[in-house]
Amino acid sequence: MSEELPETDAIKALLLEDAPLLDVRAPGEFCEGAAPCASNIPLMNDRERHKVGLCYSESGQEAAIELGHQLVSGETKAERVEGWLSFVKRHPGARLYCSRGGLRSRIAQQWLHEAGATVPRVTGGYKAIRRFLLDDLEARCPDLPLIVVSGRTGTGKTRLLHELPNPVDLEGLAAHRGSSFGRMLKPQPSQVDFENALSVALMKAGQPSGTPIYVEDESHLIGRRVLPTALQQRMASAPLMILEQPIETRVEFILEDYVIEMSRAYMDRDGAEAGFAVFREFLLGSLSRIRKRLGGLRHQQLEGVMTEALDAQESSGDLDGHREWIRTLLNDYYDPMYDYQLSRKQGAIAARGSYEELLNWSRQTDVSPATT
């Protein structure tokens, strides 16, 4: 590689701009965690990388490099270079990276250059991107101008969040609605990918500095994803915006989100019969996850009501039975739990009211909330 090719260390700018990134690491590495907006077109697949790694351990770097060039040569090399070229043509301004900005990214960059495309590589590779994101998140969280959207289950907090001027959707980033019924069809990202996406979202929300950032009230867990400790601590002391809705409105929101939309999504994906069977399993399984907290008898009663409601929905499309178990869970389980948690909140209540009242309040709140 006689020619020096360009590189960049402007990681923050790349992330804020959603710059297209070409990740040339092996697929297994990519699945463990990657930069947001990155696409994986590897130099070596997992099997090839494993062989090269063994060779490196046994015979040293030069032998490993030689083996790598043997494994990725001829038609294999041509196919991979063509994949990179196709990506670069679709994404002008792309950059590329490997694990540490070393040999693999240099080889990919050189081969692309020889094929007529000069693509800068990210200095330090994915390791540098990951380190930047973790450090920025840790440094940013204590002074975040957060306002936490709170409210009882089913009030439509996520709906409100997306109408607010500067939201960060934690549940959307985690691909989970946050409750025992919160699983979505889309699998949750890895913890690393969740943290990376969260760091970028907070970075973007902080432009311009001091603008209030709205997040939904969450526990430390969203499904199986863990909120970073620094963000948990900031949310615990941030001012609250509490959304209030009548019980019947809340029942209808839950019915729409967890019954109508979820059953439709499963049936669209798997077909009517198989999809409804999976939806049935999802709903009963979600109830089963809170069995201990409900108590055996109450769980048994609710399971019976839910089963009858599912049977009626499947046979005739009747949804009334679902309203019964939803209302019971809200009144007897979720509301007492929320009221207890609210009593322990550290943050002051900045606003409280209906959907429209809180929207109007947010439009008038053009200064940063005090950091507490």
C-alpha positions in Angstrom: 0.0 0.0 0.0 2.3 2.7 -1.2 -0.3 5.5 -1.3 -1.6 7.3 1.8 -5.4 7.3 1.7 -7.7 9.7 3.6 -9.0 9.1 7.1 -11.2 11.0 9.5 -11.5 11.4 13.2 -14.6 13.7 13.0 -16.8 11.1 14.8 -19.3 13.5 16.3 -20.0 15.2 12.9 -20.4 11.8 11.2 -22.9 10.7 13.9 -24.9 13.9 13.9 -25.2 13.9 10.1 -26.2 10.2 10.0 -23.3 9.7 7.6 -23.4 6.3 5.8 -20.8 4.0 7.3 -19.4 0.8 5.8 -18.5 -1.7 8.5 -16.1 -4.3 7.1 -15.8 -6.4 10.2 -17.1 -10.0 10.3 -20.9 -10.4 10.8 -20.5 -11.8 14.3 -18.7 -8.6 15.4 -21.3 -6.5 13.7 -24.1 -8.3 15.6 -22.5 -7.6 18.9 -22.6 -3.9 18.3 -22.1 -1.3 15.5 -22.2 2.4 14.8 -25.7 3.7 14.0 -26.2 4.1 10.3 -23.6 1.4 9.6 -24.1 -1.4 7.0 -22.1 -4.6 7.3 -20.3 -5.8 4.1 -17.4 -7.7 5.6 -13.9 -8.2 4.3 -13.9 -11.7 5.9 -16.9 -13.8 7.0 -16.9 -15.4 10.5 -15.4 -18.6 9.3 -12.5 -16.9 7.5 -11.9 -14.6 10.4 -11.7 -17.6 12.8 -9.1 -19.3 10.6 -7.0 -16.1 10.3 -7.2 -15.7 14.1 -6.0 -19.2 14.7 -3.2 -18.7 12.3 -2.2 -15.4 14.0 -2.0 -17.2 17.4 0.0 -20.1 16.1 2.3 -18.5 13.4 2.2 -14.7 13.8 0.9 -11.7 11.9 2.7 -12.2 8.6 1.3 -15.7 8.2 -2.1 -14.6 9.2 -2.1 -11.8 6.6 -0.9 -14.2 4.0 -3.7 -16.6 4.8 -6.3 -13.8 4.7 -5.2 -12.8 1.2 -5.5 -16.5 0.2 -9.0 -16.8 1.6 -10.2 -13.6 0.1 -8.9 -13.7 -3.5 -10.1 -14.2 -7.0 -13.9 -14.3 -7.3 -14.4 -13.9 -3.6 -12.4 -10.7 -3.5 -14.2 -9.4 -6.7 -17.6 -10.0 -5.1 -16.7 -8.2 -1.9 -15.2 -5.3 -3.7 -18.3 -5.1 -5.9 -20.5 -5.1 -2.8 -18.5 -2.1 -1.4 -18.6 -0.3 -4.7 -22.3 -0.7 -4.9 -22.7 0.7 -1.3 -20.5 3.7 -2.1 -22.4 4.5 -5.3 -25.7 4.4 -3.3 -24.2 6.4 -0.5 -22.0 9.2 -1.6 -19.9 10.5 1.2 -19.6 7.1 2.9 -16.8 6.3 5.3 -15.5 2.9 6.3 -14.2 1.3 9.5 -13.1 -2.0 10.9 -12.5 -2.9 14.6 -9.6 -0.6 15.4 -9.0 1.3 12.2 -6.2 -1.0 11.3 -5.4 -3.7 8.8 -8.8 -4.7 7.6 -10.1 -1.2 6.9 -6.8 -0.3 5.2 -7.1 -3.3 2.9 -10.7 -2.5 2.1 -9.8 1.1 1.5 -7.0 0.2 -0.8 -9.0 -2.3 -2.8 -11.8 0.3 -3.2 -9.2 2.9 -4.3 -7.8 0.5 -6.9 -11.4 0.0 -8.2 -11.9 3.7 -8.6 -13.5 4.8 -5.3 -11.6 6.7 -2.6 -13.4 6.3 0.7 -12.0 7.8 4.0 -11.6 5.4 6.9 -12.5 6.2 10.5 -9.4 6.6 12.6 -9.5 4.1 15.4 -12.4 2.2 13.9 -15.4 1.0 15.8 -13.5 1.0 19.0 -13.1 4.7 18.7 -16.7 5.3 17.8 -17.9 3.2 20.7 -15.6 5.0 23.2 -16.8 8.4 21.9 -20.4 7.4 22.3 -20.0 6.1 25.9 -17.9 9.1 27.0 -20.4 11.6 25.4 -23.4 9.9 27.0 -21.7 9.8 30.5 -20.6 13.5 30.2 -24.0 14.7 28.8 -26.4 13.0 31.1 -25.9 15.0 34.4 -26.8 18.3 32.8 -29.5 17.1 30.3 -32.5 19.6 30.3 -34.9 16.7 30.7 -38.7 16.8 31.2 -40.1 13.3 32.0 -43.5 12.5 30.6 -45.3 10.5 33.3 -48.8 9.2 33.8 -50.7 6.0 34.5 -50.6 3.1 32.2 -52.7 3.6 29.1 -52.8 7.4 29.2 -51.1 7.7 25.8 -47.7 8.9 27.0 -46.0 7.7 23.8 -48.6 9.4 21.6 -48.0 12.7 23.5 -44.2 12.3 23.4 -44.2 12.3 19.6 -46.2 15.5 19.6 -43.8 17.3 21.9 -41.1 19.6 20.4 -37.9 17.7 21.2 -38.6 14.0 22.1 -36.3 11.1 22.6 -38.3 7.8 22.4 -36.6 5.4 24.8 -39.1 2.7 24.1 -38.7 3.1 20.3 -34.9 2.8 20.6 -35.3 -0.3 22.8 -38.0 -1.8 20.5 -40.2 -2.5 23.6 -43.1 -0.8 25.2 -41.6 -1.2 28.7 -44.3 -3.3 30.4 -44.8 -7.0 30.8 -47.1 -6.7 27.7 -44.5 -4.6 25.9 -42.8 -7.0 23.5 -43.0 -6.0 19.8 -42.6 -8.1 16.7 -39.3 -6.5 16.0 -36.6 -8.0 18.2 -34.8 -5.8 20.7 -31.4 -4.4 19.7 -28.3 -5.6 21.5 -27.5 -3.7 24.7 -24.5 -2.1 22.9 -26.6 -1.0 19.9 -29.3 0.4 22.2 -26.7 2.4 24.1 -25.1 3.6 20.8 -28.4 4.7 19.4 -29.4 6.4 22.6 -26.2 8.3 22.8 -26.7 9.6 19.3 -30.4 10.5 19.9 -29.5 12.5 23.1 -26.6 14.2 21.2 -29.0 15.3 18.4 -31.7 16.4 20.9 -29.1 18.6 22.6 -28.8 20.7 19.4 -29.1 23.6 20.2 -27.9 23.4 23.7 -30.4 24.0 26.5 -33.5 23.0 24.6 -35.9 21.0 26.8 -35.7 17.3 25.9 -38.8 15.1 26.6 -38.5 11.4 27.5 -41.1 9.0 28.7 -41.0 7.8 32.3 -39.2 4.4 32.4 -37.8 2.0 35.0 -34.2 0.9 34.7 -35.3 -1.9 32.3 -37.1 -1.5 29.0 -37.7 -5.2 28.2 -34.2 -6.6 28.5 -32.4 -3.4 27.7 -30.9 -1.5 30.6 -30.9 2.3 30.8 -27.4 3.7 31.4 -26.9 4.6 35.1 -26.1 8.2 34.3 -29.4 8.6 32.5 -31.4 6.8 35.2 -30.0 9.2 37.8 -30.8 12.3 35.7 -34.4 11.1 35.0 -34.9 10.4 38.7 -34.4 14.1 39.5 -35.9 15.7 36.4 -39.2 17.6 36.5 -42.3 15.6 35.6 -45.1 16.3 33.1 -48.0 14.1 34.2 -50.6 13.1 31.6 -54.1 12.4 33.0 -56.9 10.6 31.1 -60.3 9.1 32.0 -60.2 5.3 32.7 -62.4 4.6 29.6 -60.0 6.5 27.3 -57.1 4.5 28.8 -58.9 1.2 28.2 -59.4 2.1 24.5 -55.8 3.1 24.1 -54.7 -0.3 25.6 -57.2 -2.1 23.4 -55.9 -0.4 20.3 -52.2 -0.8 21.0 -52.0 -4.3 22.6 -55.0 -6.1 21.1 -56.1 -4.6 17.8 -52.6 -3.6 16.4 -50.7 -6.5 17.8 -53.2 -9.2 16.5 -53.2 -7.5 13.1 -49.4 -7.4 13.1 -49.0 -11.1 13.9 -51.6 -12.1 11.4 -50.0 -9.9 8.7 -46.7 -11.6 9.4 -47.8 -15.2 9.9 -51.2 -15.5 8.2 -54.6 -15.4 9.9 -54.7 -18.7 11.7 -51.1 -19.0 12.7 -50.8 -15.3 13.4 -53.7 -15.3 15.8 -52.3 -18.4 17.6 -49.0 -16.5 18.2 -50.9 -13.4 19.3 -52.9 -15.6 21.8 -49.6 -16.9 23.1 -48.2 -13.4 23.4 -51.1 -12.1 25.4 -51.5 -15.0 27.8 -47.7 -15.2 28.2 -47.6 -11.5 29.1 -50.2 -12.0 31.8 -48.3 -15.1 33.1 -45.2 -12.9 33.6 -46.9 -10.9 36.3 -48.6 -14.0 37.9 -46.6 -13.8 41.1 -47.4 -10.1 41.6 -51.1 -10.7 40.8 -51.4 -13.7 43.0 -52.5 -17.1 41.9 -56.3 -16.7 42.3 -56.4 -13.3 40.6 -54.2 -14.5 37.8 -56.4 -17.5 37.2 -59.5 -15.3 37.1 -58.0 -12.8 34.6 -56.6 -15.7 32.5 -60.1 -17.0 32.2 -61.5 -13.6 31.1 -58.7 -13.1 28.7 -59.1 -16.6 27.1 -62.8 -16.0 26.6 -62.0 -12.6 25.1 -59.5 -14.2 22.7 -62.0 -16.9 21.7 -64.7 -14.2 20.9 -62.2 -12.1 19.0 -61.1 -15.1 16.9 -64.6 -16.4 16.2 -66.5 -13.2 15.6 -64.2 -10.2 16.0 -65.9 -9.1 19.2 -63.5 -7.1 21.4 -65.7 -6.4 24.4 -64.3 -9.1 26.5 -60.8 -7.6 26.2 -62.1 -4.4 27.8 -63.0 -6.3 31.0 -59.5 -7.7 31.7 -57.8 -4.4 30.7 -60.0 -2.4 33.0 -59.4 -4.8 35.9 -55.6 -4.8 35.4 -55.5 -1.0 35.3 -57.7 -0.5 38.4 -56.3 -3.3 40.5 -52.7 -3.7 39.4 -51.1 -0.9 37.3 -52.7 2.1 39.0 -51.7 1.2 42.6 -48.2 0.4 41.4 -47.9 3.7 39.5 -49.3 5.8 42.5 -46.7 4.2 44.8 -43.9 4.9 42.3 -45.0 8.5 41.8 -44.9 9.0 45.6 -41.2 8.2 45.5 -40.2 10.4 42.7 -37.6 13.1 43.4 -38.5 15.4 40.5 -41.0 18.2 41.0 -44.2 18.1 39.0 -43.9 20.8 36.4 -47.2 20.3 34.7 -50.2 18.1 35.0 -53.3 17.8 32.9 -54.9 16.4 29.7 -53.3 15.7 26.4 -54.1 19.2 25.0 -53.2 21.0 28.2 -49.8 19.4 28.3 -49.2 20.1 24.6 -50.1 23.8 25.1 -47.8 23.9 28.1 -44.9 22.4 26.2 -45.3 25.0 23.4 -44.9 27.8 26.0 -41.9 26.1 27.7 -39.1 27.5 25.6 -36.4 27.7 28.3 -34.4 24.9 29.8 -35.8 23.2 32.9 -33.6 23.7 36.0 -31.1 21.1 36.6 -31.8 19.6 40.0 
